[in-house]
Amino acid sequence: MRHASEAPSALPPWVRDRAIEVAGWLLIVAGVAALVLPGPGLLGVVAGLALLSLRYTWAKRMLQPVRKRAYRLASDGVQTAPRIASSVLGGLALIGVGIVWGVGVPVPGWWPLSAAWWLPGGWGTGVTLIASGVLVLGMIVYSYRRFHGHPVAV
């Protein structure tokens, strides 16, 4: 029986459950990929675990330690000017590479492979790199406002 304050759901429960599972797993896979590719990987893993924790107790147990680790890394990254500067430069570099990738540049003479393998993906790849750079800069601003001068305890 539904609580009086609960609004009726527009989706059947099985659809909602599957949507949570699919979105959670997609975020975890994207987050793991972003651990080695440009982007905030740990944030994706935390978001995926947060969604899956709505359905699974194992995800709820894993969420807290991963969230603590993500907050610790975010806090460490904004405690000194060199760390902030290098992170900002990294985000700006991603945006710059995305623009170059999207615009395209002629294949250089030193490129050993077929011209088809030079900057494949065009603007699709470029926009992804630009979005990753913007997300990095946004996370730096968030981390700076939340943690600078107030490091997370170990």
Z-matrix of the N, CA and C atoms (Angstrom, degrees):
N
C 1 1.446
C 2 1.520 1 109.26
N 3 1.319 2 116.11 1 135.27
C 4 1.441 3 122.40 2 -177.30
C 5 1.523 4 110.32 3 -77.83
N 6 1.354 5 115.34 4 143.53
C 7 1.463 6 121.61 5 175.63
C 8 1.515 7 107.81 6 -69.19
N 9 1.327 8 117.71 7 149.40
C 10 1.458 9 122.67 8 -176.60
C 11 1.524 10 112.18 9 -59.03
N 12 1.347 11 117.85 10 -31.20
C 13 1.463 12 120.40 11 -177.61
C 14 1.524 13 113.05 12 -84.40
N 15 1.329 14 117.80 13 -8.84
C 16 1.453 15 121.16 14 -178.94
C 17 1.521 16 110.43 15 -82.88
N 18 1.307 17 115.83 16 131.22
C 19 1.458 18 120.72 17 175.31
C 20 1.517 19 108.37 18 -81.24
N 21 1.330 20 117.18 19 147.73
C 22 1.467 21 118.00 20 177.12
C 23 1.521 22 109.91 21 -65.34
N 24 1.314 23 116.15 22 140.68
C 25 1.464 24 121.77 23 -178.26
C 26 1.519 25 109.85 24 -79.20
N 27 1.340 26 115.84 25 139.42
C 28 1.454 27 120.71 26 177.57
C 29 1.519 28 111.14 27 -75.04
N 30 1.321 29 116.81 28 -21.06
C 31 1.458 30 121.41 29 -178.67
C 32 1.519 31 110.44 30 -107.38
N 33 1.314 32 116.25 31 145.03
C 34 1.475 33 118.10 32 172.19
C 35 1.526 34 109.32 33 -63.90
N 36 1.325 35 117.67 34 149.61
C 37 1.467 36 120.49 35 -177.67
C 38 1.528 37 113.67 36 -55.30
N 39 1.321 38 118.82 37 -37.94
C 40 1.470 39 120.17 38 -178.62
C 41 1.521 40 111.13 39 -66.23
N 42 1.340 41 118.53 40 -33.51
C 43 1.460 42 121.47 41 178.31
C 44 1.525 43 109.44 42 -69.53
N 45 1.333 44 116.05 43 -44.52
C 46 1.458 45 120.92 44 178.51
C 47 1.529 46 110.34 45 -60.33
N 48 1.312 47 117.35 46 -44.65
C 49 1.468 48 121.49 47 -179.66
C 50 1.525 49 111.31 48 -61.90
N 51 1.334 50 117.57 49 -45.82
C 52 1.463 51 120.25 50 179.34
C 53 1.527 52 110.78 51 -65.54
N 54 1.327 53 117.54 52 -38.79
C 55 1.470 54 120.76 53 179.43
C 56 1.527 55 110.58 54 -63.30
N 57 1.322 56 117.25 55 -40.58
C 58 1.469 57 121.59 56 177.57
C 59 1.527 58 109.65 57 -62.94
N 60 1.317 59 116.42 58 -45.01
C 61 1.466 60 120.04 59 -179.25
C 62 1.528 61 111.73 60 -64.16
N 63 1.312 62 117.09 61 -47.50
C 64 1.465 63 120.49 62 -178.06
C 65 1.526 64 109.95 63 -63.59
N 66 1.329 65 117.21 64 -48.15
C 67 1.467 66 120.28 65 -179.20
C 68 1.528 67 110.55 66 -63.47
N 69 1.327 68 117.63 67 -42.22
C 70 1.460 69 121.10 68 179.75
C 71 1.517 70 112.08 69 -60.84
N 72 1.335 71 116.01 70 -47.86
C 73 1.465 72 119.40 71 -179.71
C 74 1.522 73 111.88 72 -67.65
N 75 1.333 74 117.88 73 -37.22
C 76 1.468 75 120.01 74 176.96
C 77 1.526 76 110.90 75 -62.86
N 78 1.326 77 116.97 76 -41.35
C 79 1.464 78 120.14 77 178.08
C 80 1.527 79 111.62 78 -65.01
N 81 1.325 80 116.68 79 -39.37
C 82 1.462 81 119.35 80 178.78
C 83 1.531 82 110.21 81 -65.96
N 84 1.328 83 117.68 82 -45.34
C 85 1.466 84 120.46 83 179.43
C 86 1.526 85 110.32 84 -62.47
N 87 1.331 86 117.18 85 -45.05
C 88 1.465 87 120.49 86 178.35
C 89 1.525 88 110.90 87 -63.77
N 90 1.322 89 116.65 88 -39.14
C 91 1.462 90 120.58 89 178.76
C 92 1.516 91 112.12 90 -64.92
N 93 1.326 92 117.05 91 -42.81
C 94 1.463 93 120.38 92 178.10
C 95 1.530 94 109.78 93 -64.41
N 96 1.325 95 116.61 94 -41.19
C 97 1.467 96 119.56 95 177.54
C 98 1.526 97 110.28 96 -63.35
N 99 1.322 98 117.07 97 -39.12
C 100 1.464 99 120.64 98 -178.30
C 101 1.531 100 112.36 99 -74.15
N 102 1.306 101 117.55 100 -9.76
C 103 1.466 102 118.92 101 173.59
C 104 1.524 103 110.35 102 -66.49
N 105 1.338 104 116.44 103 -30.11
C 106 1.464 105 119.99 104 179.67
C 107 1.527 106 112.21 105 -110.36
N 108 1.321 107 117.57 106 -18.12
C 109 1.457 108 122.58 107 176.76
C 110 1.527 109 108.32 108 -101.37
N 111 1.330 110 118.08 109 169.87
C 112 1.468 111 119.16 110 178.16
C 113 1.523 112 111.35 111 -63.20
N 114 1.305 113 115.83 112 129.32
C 115 1.453 114 120.84 113 177.01
C 116 1.514 115 111.45 114 141.04
N 117 1.315 116 115.70 115 164.28
C 118 1.471 117 121.42 116 -179.14
C 119 1.526 118 111.13 117 -83.64
N 120 1.321 119 116.41 118 84.02
C 121 1.455 120 121.71 119 -174.02
C 122 1.507 121 114.98 120 -63.20
N 123 1.316 122 116.46 121 -44.73
C 124 1.461 123 119.21 122 -177.41
C 125 1.528 124 110.96 123 -63.77
N 126 1.325 125 116.68 124 -32.76
C 127 1.459 126 120.56 125 176.79
C 128 1.524 127 110.53 126 -62.77
N 129 1.328 128 117.57 127 -41.98
C 130 1.462 129 120.91 128 177.77
C 131 1.512 130 112.29 129 -63.77
N 132 1.331 131 116.06 130 -41.03
C 133 1.468 132 119.95 131 178.39
C 134 1.529 133 110.16 132 -64.25
N 135 1.328 134 117.09 133 -42.83
C 136 1.473 135 120.71 134 179.03
C 137 1.526 136 110.02 135 -62.79
N 138 1.338 137 117.18 136 -44.40
C 139 1.465 138 120.41 137 179.97
C 140 1.532 139 110.71 138 -62.87
N 141 1.326 140 117.20 139 -42.61
C 142 1.460 141 120.45 140 178.51
C 143 1.519 142 112.28 141 -63.75
N 144 1.335 143 116.05 142 -43.89
C 145 1.465 144 119.26 143 177.88
C 146 1.529 145 111.38 144 -64.83
N 147 1.327 146 116.65 145 -36.57
C 148 1.470 147 119.95 146 178.71
C 149 1.531 148 110.04 147 -61.76
N 150 1.329 149 116.96 148 -42.30
C 151 1.465 150 119.47 149 177.71
C 152 1.526 151 111.45 150 -66.75
N 153 1.332 152 116.07 151 -47.17
C 154 1.463 153 118.99 152 -178.64
C 155 1.527 154 112.11 153 -66.41
N 156 1.333 155 117.32 154 -25.20
C 157 1.471 156 119.72 155 179.01
C 158 1.529 157 111.96 156 -68.26
N 159 1.324 158 116.95 157 -15.97
C 160 1.466 159 120.11 158 174.10
C 161 1.526 160 111.21 159 -68.00
N 162 1.335 161 116.01 160 -21.87
C 163 1.458 162 120.68 161 -176.73
C 164 1.521 163 114.79 162 -116.85
N 165 1.352 164 117.19 163 -26.93
C 166 1.459 165 119.61 164 -171.36
C 167 1.523 166 111.32 165 -127.41
N 168 1.321 167 115.86 166 136.24
C 169 1.458 168 119.89 167 178.99
C 170 1.527 169 111.27 168 -72.10
N 171 1.347 170 118.83 169 -31.16
C 172 1.466 171 119.80 170 178.44
C 173 1.521 172 110.18 171 -62.71
N 174 1.330 173 117.65 172 -37.20
C 175 1.466 174 120.73 173 179.04
C 176 1.528 175 110.31 174 -69.60
N 177 1.310 176 116.00 175 -36.64
C 178 1.467 177 120.19 176 178.00
C 179 1.526 178 110.45 177 -64.07
N 180 1.350 179 116.76 178 -39.73
C 181 1.465 180 120.77 179 178.17
C 182 1.526 181 111.27 180 -66.85
N 183 1.324 182 117.99 181 -38.59
C 184 1.464 183 121.82 182 -178.37
C 185 1.526 184 112.75 183 -76.46
N 186 1.320 185 116.97 184 -24.88
C 187 1.461 186 120.63 185 -173.26
C 188 1.524 187 112.43 186 -62.31
N 189 1.313 188 117.89 187 -46.74
C 190 1.468 189 120.10 188 -174.79
C 191 1.529 190 113.58 189 -61.13
N 192 1.344 191 120.06 190 -49.39
C 193 1.465 192 118.30 191 179.14
C 194 1.531 193 113.12 192 -64.26
N 195 1.328 194 117.64 193 -36.54
C 196 1.468 195 120.04 194 179.22
C 197 1.523 196 109.73 195 -68.71
N 198 1.326 197 117.62 196 -41.11
C 199 1.468 198 121.67 197 177.89
C 200 1.532 199 110.21 198 -62.45
N 201 1.336 200 116.77 199 -42.54
C 202 1.472 201 119.61 200 178.22
C 203 1.521 202 110.78 201 -60.98
N 204 1.325 203 117.07 202 -42.91
C 205 1.459 204 121.31 203 179.35
C 206 1.531 205 110.94 204 -63.75
N 207 1.332 206 116.56 205 -42.58
C 208 1.468 207 120.58 206 179.27
C 209 1.527 208 110.18 207 -63.05
N 210 1.332 209 117.67 208 -43.65
C 211 1.466 210 120.76 209 179.21
C 212 1.520 211 111.06 210 -65.47
N 213 1.324 212 116.18 211 -37.99
C 214 1.468 213 119.83 212 179.29
C 215 1.531 214 110.70 213 -64.07
N 216 1.311 215 116.51 214 -45.66
C 217 1.465 216 120.23 215 178.83
C 218 1.532 217 111.08 216 -64.86
N 219 1.330 218 116.75 217 -40.64
C 220 1.462 219 120.06 218 177.84
C 221 1.519 220 110.64 219 -63.33
N 222 1.318 221 116.90 220 -41.14
C 223 1.461 222 121.23 221 179.06
C 224 1.521 223 111.45 222 -65.80
N 225 1.321 224 117.00 223 -45.40
C 226 1.470 225 120.93 224 179.73
C 227 1.523 226 111.51 225 -60.95
N 228 1.307 227 117.14 226 -33.67
C 229 1.448 228 121.58 227 -175.82
C 230 1.517 229 115.15 228 -71.65
N 231 1.329 230 117.69 229 -14.44
C 232 1.474 231 119.66 230 -177.54
C 233 1.528 232 112.59 231 -121.21
N 234 1.321 233 117.35 232 20.70
C 235 1.451 234 118.95 233 -178.79
C 236 1.523 235 113.46 234 -90.60
N 237 1.338 236 118.39 235 -19.25
C 238 1.458 237 120.61 236 179.51
C 239 1.529 238 109.47 237 -130.26
N 240 1.327 239 115.61 238 151.46
C 241 1.469 240 120.93 239 -179.61
C 242 1.531 241 112.42 240 -61.26
N 243 1.349 242 119.95 241 -42.34
C 244 1.468 243 118.41 242 178.89
C 245 1.537 244 113.11 243 -61.38
N 246 1.314 245 117.43 244 -38.12
C 247 1.471 246 119.70 245 178.68
C 248 1.525 247 110.42 246 -66.20
N 249 1.321 248 116.43 247 -43.36
C 250 1.467 249 119.96 248 179.21
C 251 1.521 250 109.54 249 -62.63
N 252 1.338 251 116.46 250 -46.87
C 253 1.465 252 120.46 251 -178.18
C 254 1.521 253 111.44 252 -61.95
N 255 1.324 254 117.30 253 -43.54
C 256 1.469 255 118.73 254 -179.56
C 257 1.523 256 111.24 255 -67.11
N 258 1.316 257 118.07 256 -35.84
C 259 1.466 258 120.65 257 177.88
C 260 1.521 259 110.89 258 -67.20
N 261 1.346 260 116.47 259 -43.44
C 262 1.465 261 120.03 260 178.31
C 263 1.525 262 110.00 261 -63.18
N 264 1.332 263 117.31 262 -43.65
C 265 1.461 264 120.24 263 177.89
C 266 1.529 265 111.57 264 -61.94
N 267 1.319 266 116.70 265 -38.34
C 268 1.463 267 120.02 266 176.83
C 269 1.526 268 111.69 267 -62.74
N 270 1.331 269 116.97 268 -44.18
C 271 1.464 270 120.47 269 177.40
C 272 1.518 271 112.08 270 -63.40
N 273 1.333 272 116.58 271 -43.00
C 274 1.463 273 120.39 272 177.88
C 275 1.532 274 111.14 273 -65.21
N 276 1.334 275 116.41 274 -36.75
C 277 1.469 276 120.48 275 177.74
C 278 1.526 277 110.26 276 -63.45
N 279 1.334 278 117.29 277 -41.41
C 280 1.465 279 119.95 278 177.22
C 281 1.522 280 111.06 279 -59.86
N 282 1.327 281 116.25 280 -43.60
C 283 1.461 282 120.36 281 179.42
C 284 1.532 283 109.64 282 -63.36
N 285 1.332 284 116.57 283 -44.45
C 286 1.456 285 120.30 284 179.24
C 287 1.517 286 112.52 285 -61.99
N 288 1.317 287 116.95 286 -44.56
C 289 1.467 288 120.77 287 178.72
C 290 1.528 289 109.74 288 -63.59
N 291 1.323 290 116.91 289 -38.65
C 292 1.466 291 120.19 290 177.91
C 293 1.515 292 112.34 291 -61.93
N 294 1.333 293 116.07 292 -40.79
C 295 1.469 294 119.93 293 178.62
C 296 1.530 295 109.94 294 -65.85
N 297 1.330 296 116.55 295 -47.33
C 298 1.470 297 120.18 296 178.99
C 299 1.523 298 110.25 297 -60.30
N 300 1.321 299 116.28 298 -42.15
C 301 1.460 300 120.91 299 -178.98
C 302 1.525 301 110.05 300 -62.78
N 303 1.330 302 116.30 301 -43.83
C 304 1.456 303 119.78 302 -178.54
C 305 1.514 304 112.84 303 -68.43
N 306 1.318 305 117.03 304 -44.10
C 307 1.462 306 121.21 305 -179.72
C 308 1.516 307 110.10 306 -67.30
N 309 1.309 308 114.60 307 -38.59
C 310 1.461 309 120.06 308 -178.63
C 311 1.516 310 110.47 309 83.97
N 312 1.289 311 115.70 310 142.15
C 313 1.464 312 122.33 311 176.60
C 314 1.522 313 106.84 312 -130.28
N 315 1.323 314 116.46 313 154.33
C 316 1.469 315 118.60 314 179.93
C 317 1.534 316 111.27 315 -59.61
N 318 1.309 317 114.76 316 148.85
C 319 1.464 318 120.90 317 178.36
C 320 1.528 319 108.25 318 -65.91
N 321 1.341 320 116.95 319 124.39
C 322 1.468 321 118.79 320 179.90
C 323 1.530 322 111.61 321 -72.39
N 324 1.304 323 114.57 322 158.25
C 325 1.459 324 120.26 323 -178.72
C 326 1.517 325 113.83 324 -64.17
N 327 1.318 326 117.95 325 -27.62
C 328 1.461 327 120.78 326 -177.83
C 329 1.521 328 113.05 327 -79.27
N 330 1.351 329 118.90 328 -10.00
C 331 1.457 330 122.58 329 -176.33
C 332 1.527 331 109.54 330 -66.68
N 333 1.351 332 118.76 331 118.63
C 334 1.469 333 120.93 332 -172.62
C 335 1.528 334 114.87 333 -82.71
N 336 1.336 335 117.72 334 -15.66
C 337 1.466 336 120.77 335 -175.43
C 338 1.521 337 110.98 336 -97.90
N 339 1.298 338 114.51 337 178.81
C 340 1.464 339 121.35 338 176.68
C 341 1.528 340 109.66 339 -60.84
N 342 1.303 341 116.71 340 150.36
C 343 1.471 342 121.34 341 179.00
C 344 1.523 343 111.50 342 -60.04
N 345 1.330 344 117.92 343 -26.11
C 346 1.467 345 121.48 344 178.89
C 347 1.529 346 111.73 345 -64.23
N 348 1.318 347 117.25 346 -20.94
C 349 1.463 348 121.10 347 -179.15
C 350 1.527 349 112.47 348 -92.67
N 351 1.308 350 118.64 349 2.70
C 352 1.465 351 122.02 350 179.41
C 353 1.527 352 108.37 351 -88.99
N 354 1.323 353 116.81 352 115.67
C 355 1.467 354 124.30 353 -179.87
C 356 1.532 355 112.67 354 49.45
N 357 1.330 356 118.17 355 58.29
C 358 1.465 357 120.08 356 -179.75
C 359 1.530 358 110.89 357 -68.49
N 360 1.291 359 115.91 358 148.80
C 361 1.459 360 120.85 359 175.40
C 362 1.507 361 113.91 360 104.58
N 363 1.321 362 118.92 361 -22.20
C 364 1.463 363 121.90 362 177.93
C 365 1.518 364 113.08 363 54.92
N 366 1.320 365 115.19 364 -134.45
C 367 1.464 366 119.82 365 -176.71
C 368 1.528 367 113.06 366 -67.86
N 369 1.323 368 118.17 367 -24.15
C 370 1.472 369 119.17 368 176.76
C 371 1.520 370 110.78 369 -60.32
N 372 1.314 371 116.00 370 -47.81
C 373 1.465 372 120.80 371 177.23
C 374 1.519 373 110.42 372 -70.61
N 375 1.331 374 116.97 373 -41.08
C 376 1.464 375 120.94 374 -179.42
C 377 1.515 376 112.49 375 -59.50
N 378 1.322 377 116.66 376 -44.94
C 379 1.470 378 120.33 377 179.92
C 380 1.523 379 110.62 378 -64.42
N 381 1.318 380 117.03 379 -37.64
C 382 1.470 381 120.16 380 177.70
C 383 1.527 382 110.70 381 -63.03
N 384 1.329 383 117.17 382 -42.63
C 385 1.465 384 120.69 383 177.84
C 386 1.527 385 110.86 384 -66.01
N 387 1.311 386 117.46 385 -41.75
C 388 1.466 387 120.97 386 178.21
C 389 1.524 388 110.44 387 -63.02
N 390 1.334 389 116.83 388 -44.69
C 391 1.468 390 120.16 389 178.61
C 392 1.525 391 111.05 390 -61.89
N 393 1.327 392 117.38 391 -39.35
C 394 1.461 393 120.39 392 177.21
C 395 1.519 394 110.61 393 -62.98
N 396 1.330 395 117.63 394 -42.78
C 397 1.463 396 121.14 395 178.38
C 398 1.509 397 112.18 396 -63.12
N 399 1.327 398 117.17 397 -42.61
C 400 1.470 399 120.98 398 178.44
C 401 1.528 400 109.57 399 -64.95
N 402 1.331 401 117.17 400 -40.81
C 403 1.465 402 120.80 401 177.79
C 404 1.527 403 110.72 402 -63.37
N 405 1.324 404 117.24 403 -40.93
C 406 1.468 405 121.00 404 176.99
C 407 1.530 406 110.02 405 -60.24
N 408 1.327 407 117.06 406 -47.50
C 409 1.472 408 120.02 407 -179.98
C 410 1.526 409 111.02 408 -63.01
N 411 1.321 410 116.89 409 -39.76
C 412 1.464 411 120.20 410 176.94
C 413 1.524 412 112.03 411 -62.69
N 414 1.332 413 116.45 412 -40.73
C 415 1.465 414 119.88 413 178.77
C 416 1.530 415 111.30 414 -68.08
N 417 1.328 416 117.52 415 -33.27
C 418 1.462 417 120.08 416 176.52
C 419 1.521 418 109.85 417 -65.27
N 420 1.334 419 116.60 418 -45.01
C 421 1.470 420 120.07 419 178.43
C 422 1.530 421 110.11 420 -60.98
N 423 1.334 422 116.53 421 -47.18
C 424 1.468 423 120.46 422 178.29
C 425 1.527 424 110.86 423 -58.20
N 426 1.323 425 116.22 424 -48.97
C 427 1.469 426 120.40 425 -177.96
C 428 1.518 427 111.09 426 -63.51
N 429 1.324 428 116.99 427 -40.44
C 430 1.464 429 120.39 428 179.58
C 431 1.530 430 110.24 429 -62.73
N 432 1.312 431 116.50 430 -47.24
C 433 1.475 432 119.95 431 -178.41
C 434 1.526 433 111.42 432 -66.35
N 435 1.303 434 116.90 433 -34.89
C 436 1.467 435 119.82 434 -176.20
C 437 1.529 436 113.45 435 -85.81
N 438 1.364 437 117.43 436 -38.27
C 439 1.459 438 119.84 437 -168.70
C 440 1.510 439 115.73 438 -115.42
N 441 1.338 440 119.87 439 -19.16
C 442 1.474 441 119.77 440 -174.33
C 443 1.527 442 110.09 441 -62.09
N 444 1.314 443 114.69 442 126.23
C 445 1.454 444 120.64 443 -178.50
C 446 1.509 445 113.50 444 82.66
N 447 1.335 446 116.65 445 -9.11
C 448 1.478 447 121.83 446 178.26
C 449 1.524 448 108.65 447 -133.55
N 450 1.331 449 116.95 448 71.73
C 451 1.477 450 119.00 449 -176.23
C 452 1.524 451 111.44 450 -62.55
N 453 1.306 452 113.94 451 148.25
C 454 1.465 453 121.03 452 176.57
C 455 1.511 454 108.03 453 -71.65
N 456 1.317 455 117.15 454 133.45
C 457 1.464 456 121.45 455 179.87
C 458 1.522 457 109.72 456 -67.84
N 459 1.334 458 116.05 457 145.98
C 460 1.460 459 121.33 458 179.03
C 461 1.515 460 109.23 459 -68.10
